[in-house]
Amino acid sequence: MDDELKKRLEKDDNGLLTYEYIANNINNANFPQEVDELVDNIIRVDKTGQFAVSTARYLNAIDKETFAPQIDRLIKAAIVADRERAYLGVLASSIWGNDYKERAASLIASDDNFRRIYKRLYPIGI
């Protein structure tokens, strides 16, 4: 990531600028080299989980295999940041499908991020 972009993103106080940069530049040749630093920035500044969730959903929709490590990190950050559970429900349906509740038992057994989100969304169910 060049110095000008770093300076611009240092001013990002909630993740919106970084999310917009990702959405507008995902097809740029430099993006694969920048994505980890961009994700680091979102995790650093997003105190509510809103942009961590949005970015995880976006990267998942674009290419979930290529961006799997970044999606995993964003989900982990969102679980910690989204204390009000405002965004975790939409994250669960976006990542694991609208039928995630019907498949909860198998997803809990196979995916720690899902288990943690499900426990937050349905604390009595576990």
Phi and psi in degrees as a GROMACS rama.xvg file:
@    title "Ramachandran Plot"
@    xaxis  label "Phi"
@    yaxis  label "Psi"
@TYPE xy
-76.4545  163.588  ASP-2
-62.8694  -36.4673  ASP-3
-62.1893  -43.9762  GLU-4
-65.7204  -42.0972  LEU-5
-58.3413  -43.7585  LYS-6
-63.4519  -41.4292  LYS-7
-64.7475  -42.4758  ARG-8
-77.3887  -19.0234  LEU-9
-63.0015  -24.508  GLU-10
-82.793  -7.05672  LYS-11
-70.1665  118.512  ASP-12
-104.012  -3.80098  ASP-13
-144.255  -6.92479  ASN-14
109.531  -13.3751  GLY-15
-61.6724  -46.9607  LEU-16
-60.3224  -40.4972  LEU-17
-69.1604  -43.0861  THR-18
-59.6404  -45.1593  TYR-19
-61.4658  -40.6757  GLU-20
-61.8738  -44.6277  TYR-21
-60.1047  -49.1552  ILE-22
-62.2219  -36.2936  ALA-23
-85.5666  -13.2324  ASN-24
-127  12.9807  ASN-25
-60.8664  -28.1051  ILE-26
-91.9433  -0.318422  ASN-27
-69.24  148.855  ASN-28
-60.981  -31.6171  ALA-29
-79.1743  -14.1951  ASN-30
-55.4962  -44.8715  PHE-31
-58.4855  -30.7409  PRO-32
-79.0626  -23.2159  GLN-33
-93.999  -20.3333  GLU-34
-58.5004  -39.5131  VAL-35
-64.7981  -42.2857  ASP-36
-66.7414  -36.0017  GLU-37
-65.8036  -43.7303  LEU-38
-63.1799  -41.8863  VAL-39
-56.1819  -42.143  ASP-40
-65.8393  -44.1036  ASN-41
-60.8267  -46.3931  ILE-42
-60.5373  -38.3987  ILE-43
-66.3269  -40.5668  ARG-44
-101.73  -19.4313  VAL-45
-82.9209  103.328  ASP-46
-87.7407  -13.161  LYS-47
-107.766  -17.1469  THR-48
91.9881  -6.42704  GLY-49
-58.0377  -49.0475  GLN-50
-83.7301  -24.4214  PHE-51
-63.9569  -44.1029  ALA-52
-64.8578  -47.8544  VAL-53
-59.8999  -42.4362  SER-54
-68.8598  -41.0527  THR-55
-60.6614  -44.2767  ALA-56
-63.4993  -42.7211  ARG-57
-64.4617  -50.3262  TYR-58
-62.9407  -36.7321  LEU-59
-62.5467  -41.5262  ASN-60
-69.35  -33.601  ALA-61
-74.0728  -52.0979  ILE-62
-168.039  90.5595  ASP-63
-67.3587  -26.2477  LYS-64
-74.9051  -48.6796  GLU-65
-61.7381  -41.2967  THR-66
-98.9466  16.1731  PHE-67
-53.6932  -45.1227  ALA-68
-62.8772  -39.4111  PRO-69
-71.4156  -39.6576  GLN-70
-61.1299  -43.9431  ILE-71
-58.7149  -46.3584  ASP-72
-64.0258  -40.4192  ARG-73
-66.1594  -40.4184  LEU-74
-63.3154  -45.6112  ILE-75
-58.6997  -42.9065  LYS-76
-65.7952  -40.0982  ALA-77
-64.7163  -38.3195  ALA-78
-59.4446  -42.7019  ILE-79
-71.6853  -43.758  VAL-80
-77.1146  -35.0047  ALA-81
-84.779  70.1527  ASP-82
-67.2004  -26.7378  ARG-83
-86.4109  -4.48959  GLU-84
59.5194  34.1599  ARG-85
-76.9495  -25.6465  ALA-86
-120.528  -14.1263  TYR-87
-65.4185  -34.5244  LEU-88
-63.0208  -46.3853  GLY-89
-68.3344  -32.9974  VAL-90
-63.2326  -45.768  LEU-91
-59.2114  -46.3654  ALA-92
-69.9113  -32.4478  SER-93
-71.2654  -39.2001  SER-94
-84.8933  -43.1551  ILE-95
-107.657  0.0293369  TRP-96
96.9883  157.217  GLY-97
-63.2165  -20.6177  ASN-98
-94.4311  20.6536  ASP-99
-58.1943  -31.5218  TYR-100
-64.7074  -40.1063  LYS-101
-67.9508  -26.59  GLU-102
-104.409  14.1966  ARG-103
-55.1739  -44.8416  ALA-104
-59.3565  -46.8337  ALA-105
-71.2752  -36.0992  SER-106
-67.9099  -39.1637  LEU-107
-60.6108  -40.2122  ILE-108
-71.4566  -25.5902  ALA-109
-110.404  -13.0598  SER-110
-139.481  110.773  ASP-111
-64.3832  -37.7063  ASP-112
-62.1117  -43.7398  ASN-113
-62.1262  -44.2293  PHE-114
-57.1809  -45.7855  ARG-115
-65.3266  -41.207  ARG-116
-66.6478  -46.0323  ILE-117
-60.8644  -40.5169  TYR-118
-62.7307  -36.9506  LYS-119
-70.0597  -41.5098  ARG-120
-74.6873  -36.2189  LEU-121
-130.51  70.6378  TYR-122
-63.2812  -23.1531  PRO-123
-83.1532  -25.1528  ILE-124
-69.7816  -11.5327  GLY-125
